[in-house]
Amino acid sequence: MALRYFLPFICFLMQTSLMAQKPMEDKVFDENIQTVRLFPASADLSGQTNPPVISLQAPAPLVLTFDDIAYEADLYSAKIIHCNADWTLSKLREADYLSQYNEFNINEYEYGINTRIPYIHYTFTLPTVTKSGNYIIKVYRGRNEANTVFTKRFMVFQNQVNIGASVVPPSNTSDRQSSQQIDVLINYSNRELLDPINNSKIVIRQNQRWDQAVYGLKPTFIREDLRQIDYRLFDGSNTFQAGNEFRFIDLRYVRTRGRNVASVKMEEDVVFAEAGIDESRDGQGYLEYLDLNGQYVIMNVERQNHNLESEYILVTFNLKSPELPESPYILGALTQWGTVPDAKMSYNPQKECYQSTLFLKQGWYDYQFGLKSEDGWQTAPFEGSHFQTENQYEIYFYYREMGSRYDELIGYSLINPNKRRF
């Protein structure tokens, strides 16, 4: 009898324990939720491509936007969750990092204007937090956390260490034409670090991608007299495939064709577009041009309001290729780096190409093609890989005090060598 009353409590504890152990991630759970964006507030359209990283003392907040494909507005709420460096739940209580109750109503919304597919555009300014580190914003419907529609990661840092980083040719000579090595030097003269080998962590990611981020690097050496930690490794663990500049499709127009758009067809209730036929770039020389490093910008040059007057378009992508043992995927922020179901392409024997149709809001989109493997996405078979490629790298430096319950993010650096973005 007593056990029956304790079972719900035991189940709750087990569920909480599993959540604490499982890394949290960027994920959309409802197919009606589209174009989820989180970035530092900016009047510049290109600010949409900036990573969701902000200083603890930043004057401008992070802004969340998303669309709900619906006729009527719904009640959405948000919750902020603090995480460890590995994205598992930290042991901080909500009152430790928030000065207000941790449930926020998303009250700012507007209806799409004269669009074929109806949608409601939501905007939410994230609340200020009091601790640095990794965070998740969880958005759910009807104040019911079990009805979560998406989760999104963001980071809050303090400038307590100086991070010097550079892109250099890889130590392994066989990788020098196709890869980029990231050497990092940490100066901690402004912060006392006890046992930094065991109590600090460094994370490096390329082009805002968590799926290929590098964790667990060990310092080459520590200079306690200079208060420096050097990560200049020779085993390839701090090396990334350089890849190639991203392909792009210009969907800023619906009444004419943008760049890399073969056709546009406007029906009464939907807009269709066909991308040009892409081919493999493997074996070709490097070609320099501007890109967004895999991101996208919502933009409409035929109307004034980008957020409310932009159409949603069914866009078919085409990759010229013989049939392969494994299907390629469309990679980039437009497919959450290959995680949405429509990222996987299907072979069309009549056209002798792989195809997939994505549901995209008007704008400018970067993308590449890749194959799924045990070691992550392999883009070289379609895109090639060149050391000269312009990539964006972020370095995160975490530290946990003795006896602390969470990982502080005490250093952050973004490097964009040979920056050529527009």
C-alpha positions as CSV (number, residue, x, y, z in Angstrom):
1,M,0.0,0.0,0.0
2,A,2.7,2.4,1.0
3,L,4.7,1.6,-2.2
4,R,1.8,2.7,-4.3
5,Y,1.9,6.2,-2.9
6,F,5.7,6.4,-3.3
7,L,5.7,5.2,-6.9
8,P,4.9,8.6,-8.5
9,F,7.6,10.2,-6.4
10,I,10.1,7.5,-7.3
11,C,9.3,7.9,-11.0
12,F,9.8,11.7,-10.8
13,L,13.2,11.2,-9.2
14,M,14.2,8.7,-11.9
15,Q,13.1,11.1,-14.7
16,T,15.0,14.0,-13.1
17,S,18.1,11.8,-12.8
18,L,17.9,10.8,-16.5
19,M,17.5,14.5,-17.5
20,A,20.5,15.4,-15.5
21,Q,22.6,12.8,-17.2
22,K,21.4,13.3,-20.8
23,P,22.9,16.3,-22.7
24,M,20.3,18.9,-23.7
25,E,20.4,20.1,-27.3
26,D,18.8,22.4,-29.9
27,K,15.6,20.6,-31.0
28,V,12.2,21.4,-32.5
29,F,9.5,19.0,-31.4
30,D,6.5,20.5,-33.3
31,E,6.4,20.6,-37.1
32,N,4.3,23.8,-37.0
33,I,7.1,25.7,-35.3
34,Q,9.4,27.1,-37.9
35,T,12.4,29.5,-38.2
36,V,13.5,29.4,-34.6
37,R,16.2,32.0,-34.1
38,L,18.2,33.2,-31.1
39,F,20.8,35.9,-31.4
40,P,22.0,39.1,-29.7
41,A,19.6,42.1,-30.3
42,S,20.8,44.1,-33.3
43,A,19.2,46.5,-35.8
44,D,21.4,45.0,-38.5
45,L,20.0,42.1,-40.5
46,S,23.3,40.3,-40.5
47,G,23.0,40.1,-36.7
48,Q,20.7,37.2,-37.2
49,T,23.8,35.1,-38.1
50,N,25.6,35.8,-34.8
51,P,25.9,33.0,-32.3
52,P,23.7,33.1,-29.2
53,V,26.5,34.2,-26.9
54,I,26.4,37.2,-24.6
55,S,28.4,38.7,-21.8
56,L,27.0,38.7,-18.3
57,Q,27.2,42.5,-18.3
58,A,26.1,42.9,-21.9
59,P,23.8,46.0,-22.5
60,A,21.9,44.3,-25.3
61,P,19.9,41.1,-24.5
62,L,19.4,37.9,-26.5
63,V,16.2,37.9,-28.6
64,L,14.3,34.7,-29.5
65,T,12.0,34.7,-32.6
66,F,9.9,31.9,-34.1
67,D,6.9,31.3,-36.3
68,D,3.8,29.2,-35.6
69,I,2.1,27.9,-38.7
70,A,-1.4,28.6,-37.5
71,Y,-4.4,30.9,-37.9
72,E,-4.8,31.8,-34.3
73,A,-2.2,32.7,-31.6
74,D,-1.5,30.2,-28.8
75,L,-0.2,30.6,-25.3
76,Y,3.5,29.9,-25.1
77,S,5.7,30.0,-22.0
78,A,9.5,29.8,-21.6
79,K,11.8,28.4,-18.9
80,I,15.5,29.0,-18.5
81,I,17.7,25.9,-17.5
82,H,21.3,26.1,-16.4
83,C,23.6,23.4,-17.8
84,N,27.2,22.1,-17.2
85,A,29.9,22.4,-19.8
86,D,28.8,19.1,-21.3
87,W,25.2,20.3,-21.5
88,T,23.9,18.1,-18.8
89,L,21.8,19.8,-16.1
90,S,23.8,21.6,-13.5
91,K,23.0,21.4,-9.8
92,L,22.1,25.1,-9.5
93,R,18.6,25.9,-8.2
94,E,16.6,28.3,-10.3
95,A,16.9,31.0,-7.7
96,D,20.7,30.8,-8.0
97,Y,20.7,32.1,-11.5
98,L,17.4,34.0,-11.9
99,S,16.0,36.9,-9.8
100,Q,12.4,36.1,-10.8
101,Y,10.1,33.2,-11.1
102,N,11.2,30.8,-13.8
103,E,8.2,30.8,-16.1
104,F,7.9,33.6,-18.7
105,N,4.9,34.2,-20.9
106,I,5.7,35.0,-24.5
107,N,3.2,37.8,-25.1
108,E,4.7,39.6,-28.1
109,Y,3.4,38.2,-31.3
110,E,2.1,39.5,-34.7
111,Y,0.2,37.9,-37.6
112,G,1.8,37.3,-41.0
113,I,0.5,39.9,-43.5
114,N,-1.1,38.7,-46.8
115,T,0.9,35.5,-47.0
116,R,-0.3,32.4,-48.7
117,I,0.6,30.2,-45.7
118,P,-0.7,31.8,-42.4
119,Y,1.6,32.1,-39.5
120,I,2.1,34.0,-36.3
121,H,5.5,35.5,-35.5
122,Y,6.6,35.5,-31.9
123,T,9.3,37.5,-30.3
124,F,10.7,37.1,-26.8
125,T,13.5,39.0,-25.0
126,L,15.4,36.7,-22.7
127,P,15.6,37.6,-19.0
128,T,18.9,38.6,-17.4
129,V,20.7,35.7,-15.6
130,T,23.1,36.1,-12.7
131,K,25.5,33.3,-13.4
132,S,27.7,32.5,-16.3
133,G,27.6,29.2,-18.1
134,N,25.6,27.2,-20.6
135,Y,21.8,27.6,-20.7
136,I,18.8,26.1,-22.4
137,I,15.6,28.0,-23.1
138,K,12.7,25.6,-23.2
139,V,9.4,26.8,-24.9
140,Y,6.2,25.0,-24.3
141,R,2.5,25.4,-25.1
142,G,-0.3,26.1,-22.6
143,R,2.0,26.3,-19.5
144,N,2.4,22.6,-19.8
145,E,6.1,21.6,-19.8
146,A,5.2,18.2,-21.1
147,N,4.1,20.0,-24.3
148,T,7.5,21.4,-25.2
149,V,7.7,22.7,-28.7
150,F,11.4,23.4,-28.9
151,T,14.7,23.9,-26.9
152,K,17.5,26.2,-27.8
153,R,21.0,26.6,-26.4
154,F,22.7,29.8,-25.4
155,M,25.8,30.8,-23.5
156,V,26.6,33.6,-21.0
157,F,30.2,34.4,-20.3
158,Q,32.4,36.6,-18.1
159,N,35.7,38.1,-19.3
160,Q,37.9,36.8,-16.5
161,V,40.6,35.2,-18.7
162,N,42.2,36.3,-22.0
163,I,42.0,33.9,-24.9
164,G,44.4,34.1,-27.7
165,A,43.7,31.8,-30.7
166,S,44.9,31.3,-34.2
167,V,44.3,29.1,-37.2
168,V,47.5,27.3,-38.3
169,P,48.5,24.6,-40.7
170,P,47.9,21.2,-39.0
171,S,50.9,19.4,-37.4
172,N,50.1,16.3,-39.5
173,T,51.5,17.2,-42.9
174,S,49.0,15.0,-44.7
175,D,46.2,17.2,-43.5
176,R,47.7,20.6,-44.4
177,Q,45.9,21.1,-47.6
178,S,42.4,20.2,-46.2
179,S,42.3,21.0,-42.5
180,Q,42.8,23.8,-40.0
181,Q,44.4,23.6,-36.6
182,I,43.3,25.8,-33.7
183,D,46.0,26.8,-31.3
184,V,44.9,28.4,-28.1
185,L,46.7,30.3,-25.3
186,I,44.8,31.1,-22.1
187,N,46.1,33.9,-19.8
188,Y,44.6,33.8,-16.3
189,S,46.4,36.6,-14.6
190,N,43.0,38.2,-13.7
191,R,41.5,35.0,-12.1
192,E,42.9,32.6,-9.6
193,L,42.7,29.1,-11.0
194,L,43.3,26.1,-8.6
195,D,44.4,22.9,-10.4
196,P,43.4,24.2,-13.9
197,I,44.3,20.8,-15.5
198,N,41.4,19.1,-13.7
199,N,39.1,22.0,-12.9
200,S,39.0,23.8,-16.3
201,K,37.6,22.7,-19.7
202,I,38.0,24.1,-23.2
203,V,35.5,23.7,-26.0
204,I,36.1,24.7,-29.6
205,R,33.4,24.7,-32.3
206,Q,33.3,25.6,-36.0
207,N,30.6,27.6,-37.7
208,Q,28.2,27.4,-34.6
209,R,28.0,23.6,-34.9
210,W,27.7,21.5,-31.7
211,D,27.7,18.2,-33.6
212,Q,31.4,18.6,-34.4
213,A,32.6,20.6,-31.4
214,V,35.9,19.5,-29.8
215,Y,35.8,18.7,-26.1
216,G,38.3,17.3,-23.6
217,L,41.5,18.9,-24.9
218,K,44.4,18.6,-22.4
219,P,46.9,21.4,-22.1
220,T,50.3,21.1,-23.8
221,F,51.8,22.8,-20.8
222,I,51.0,25.3,-18.0
223,R,53.2,28.2,-17.1
224,E,52.3,29.1,-13.5
225,D,54.9,31.8,-13.4
226,L,53.2,33.5,-16.4
227,R,49.8,32.2,-15.5
228,Q,49.3,30.7,-18.9
229,I,47.7,27.5,-20.3
230,D,48.9,26.5,-23.8
231,Y,46.9,24.2,-26.1
232,R,49.3,23.7,-29.0
233,L,48.7,20.0,-29.6
234,F,50.4,17.7,-32.1
235,D,48.0,14.7,-32.2
236,G,45.3,16.3,-34.4
237,S,42.8,16.6,-31.6
238,N,42.5,20.3,-32.2
239,T,42.2,20.0,-36.0
240,F,39.0,20.5,-38.0
241,Q,38.2,19.7,-41.6
242,A,38.4,23.1,-43.3
243,G,35.6,22.2,-45.8
244,N,34.6,24.6,-48.6
245,E,32.7,27.9,-48.8
246,F,29.0,27.2,-48.5
247,R,26.7,26.9,-51.4
248,F,23.7,29.3,-51.3
249,I,20.2,29.9,-52.5
250,D,18.6,33.4,-52.8
251,L,14.9,33.2,-51.8
252,R,14.5,36.9,-51.2
253,Y,12.1,37.0,-54.2
254,V,8.9,35.2,-55.1
255,R,8.0,37.2,-58.2
256,T,11.2,36.6,-59.9
257,R,14.1,34.2,-59.6
258,G,17.0,34.8,-57.2
259,R,20.5,33.4,-57.6
260,N,20.6,29.6,-57.8
261,V,16.9,29.4,-58.2
262,A,15.8,27.6,-61.4
263,S,12.1,28.4,-61.2
264,V,9.4,29.9,-58.9
265,K,5.7,29.0,-59.1
266,M,3.1,31.0,-57.1
267,E,-0.1,29.1,-56.4
268,E,-3.1,30.5,-54.6
269,D,-2.2,28.9,-51.3
270,V,1.5,28.1,-51.6
271,V,4.8,29.1,-53.4
272,F,7.0,26.4,-55.0
273,A,10.6,26.9,-55.9
274,E,13.2,24.7,-57.6
275,A,16.9,25.2,-56.9
276,G,19.5,24.9,-59.6
277,I,21.2,21.6,-60.1
278,D,24.2,21.3,-57.9
279,E,27.2,19.0,-58.7
280,S,30.1,17.7,-56.6
281,R,33.0,20.1,-56.1
282,D,35.4,17.4,-55.0
283,G,38.6,17.6,-56.9
284,Q,38.1,21.2,-57.9
285,G,40.3,24.1,-56.9
286,Y,39.4,26.5,-54.2
287,L,37.2,29.4,-55.2
288,E,36.9,32.4,-52.8
289,Y,33.5,34.1,-52.4
290,L,31.3,35.5,-49.6
291,D,29.2,33.1,-47.5
292,L,27.3,33.0,-44.1
293,N,29.3,30.0,-42.8
294,G,26.2,27.8,-42.9
295,Q,23.7,30.3,-41.4
296,Y,20.7,32.1,-43.0
297,V,19.1,35.5,-42.9
298,I,15.3,36.1,-43.2
299,M,15.0,38.8,-45.8
300,N,12.4,40.0,-48.4
301,V,13.4,42.6,-50.9
302,E,9.9,42.8,-52.5
303,R,8.1,44.0,-49.3
304,Q,9.0,46.1,-46.3
305,N,8.5,43.8,-43.3
306,H,10.9,40.9,-43.4
307,N,9.4,39.0,-40.5
308,L,5.7,39.4,-41.3
309,E,5.4,39.8,-45.1
310,S,7.8,37.0,-46.1
311,E,6.3,33.9,-47.7
312,Y,7.0,30.3,-46.8
313,I,8.2,28.4,-49.8
314,L,8.5,24.7,-50.6
315,V,12.0,24.5,-52.1
316,T,13.3,21.5,-53.9
317,F,17.1,21.0,-53.9
318,N,18.9,18.9,-56.5
319,L,22.2,17.2,-56.4
320,K,23.5,15.6,-59.6
321,S,24.9,12.2,-58.7
322,P,24.8,8.6,-59.6
323,E,22.9,6.5,-57.0
324,L,25.1,6.0,-53.9
325,P,25.1,3.3,-51.2
326,E,24.0,5.9,-48.7
327,S,21.7,9.0,-49.3
328,P,23.3,12.4,-48.9
329,Y,21.9,15.1,-46.6
330,I,21.4,18.8,-46.8
331,L,23.5,20.4,-44.1
332,G,23.3,23.9,-42.6
333,A,21.3,25.9,-40.1
334,L,18.3,25.5,-42.5
335,T,18.1,21.8,-41.6
336,Q,19.5,22.1,-38.0
337,W,22.6,20.5,-39.4
338,G,21.0,17.5,-40.9
339,T,18.7,16.6,-38.0
340,V,15.3,17.4,-39.5
341,P,13.7,14.5,-41.5
342,D,13.6,16.4,-44.8
343,A,17.4,16.9,-44.7
344,K,17.8,13.4,-46.1
345,M,17.6,13.3,-49.9
346,S,16.0,10.7,-52.1
347,Y,17.2,9.5,-55.5
348,N,15.2,10.4,-58.6
349,P,16.4,8.0,-61.4
350,Q,14.6,10.0,-64.1
351,K,16.6,13.1,-63.3
352,E,19.7,11.2,-62.2
353,C,19.9,13.3,-59.1
354,Y,19.1,13.4,-55.4
355,Q,16.3,15.6,-54.3
356,S,14.7,16.9,-51.1
357,T,12.1,19.6,-50.5
358,L,12.4,22.0,-47.5
359,F,9.9,24.4,-46.1
360,L,11.7,27.7,-45.9
361,K,10.8,31.3,-45.2
362,Q,12.0,33.9,-47.7
363,G,15.7,34.8,-47.2
364,W,19.3,33.9,-48.0
365,Y,20.3,30.4,-47.1
366,D,23.7,28.7,-47.0
367,Y,24.0,24.9,-47.3
368,Q,26.2,22.0,-48.2
369,F,25.8,18.3,-48.9
370,G,27.2,15.5,-46.7
371,L,27.1,11.8,-45.8
372,K,26.4,10.5,-42.4
373,S,29.1,8.4,-40.8
374,E,30.1,7.1,-37.3
375,D,32.6,10.0,-37.2
376,G,30.0,12.7,-38.0
377,W,29.1,14.3,-41.2
378,Q,31.5,13.9,-44.2
379,T,31.2,16.7,-46.7
380,A,34.4,16.3,-48.6
381,P,33.0,13.8,-51.1
382,F,30.7,16.5,-52.4
383,E,32.4,19.8,-51.4
384,G,36.1,19.1,-51.2
385,S,38.2,20.6,-48.4
386,H,40.7,23.4,-48.6
387,F,42.9,25.0,-45.9
388,Q,42.1,28.5,-47.4
389,T,38.4,28.2,-46.5
390,E,37.1,31.0,-44.3
391,N,35.5,29.5,-41.2
392,Q,34.3,30.9,-37.9
393,Y,35.7,29.4,-34.7
394,E,34.6,29.9,-31.1
395,I,36.6,29.1,-28.0
396,Y,34.8,28.5,-24.7
397,F,36.8,28.3,-21.4
398,Y,35.0,26.8,-18.4
399,Y,36.2,26.6,-14.8
400,R,34.7,24.9,-11.7
401,E,35.8,26.1,-8.3
402,M,36.6,23.5,-5.7
403,G,33.2,22.4,-4.2
404,S,31.2,24.4,-6.7
405,R,27.9,23.1,-8.2
406,Y,28.4,24.4,-11.7
407,D,30.8,25.2,-14.5
408,E,31.5,28.9,-14.9
409,L,32.1,30.2,-18.5
410,I,34.9,32.6,-17.7
411,G,36.3,33.2,-21.2
412,Y,35.0,33.4,-24.7
413,S,36.6,34.2,-28.0
414,L,35.4,34.3,-31.6
415,I,37.9,34.3,-34.4
416,N,37.2,34.8,-38.1
417,P,40.5,34.6,-40.0
418,N,40.2,36.0,-43.5
419,K,36.7,37.1,-42.7
420,R,34.8,37.6,-45.9
421,R,31.1,37.5,-44.8
422,F,28.6,40.1,-45.9
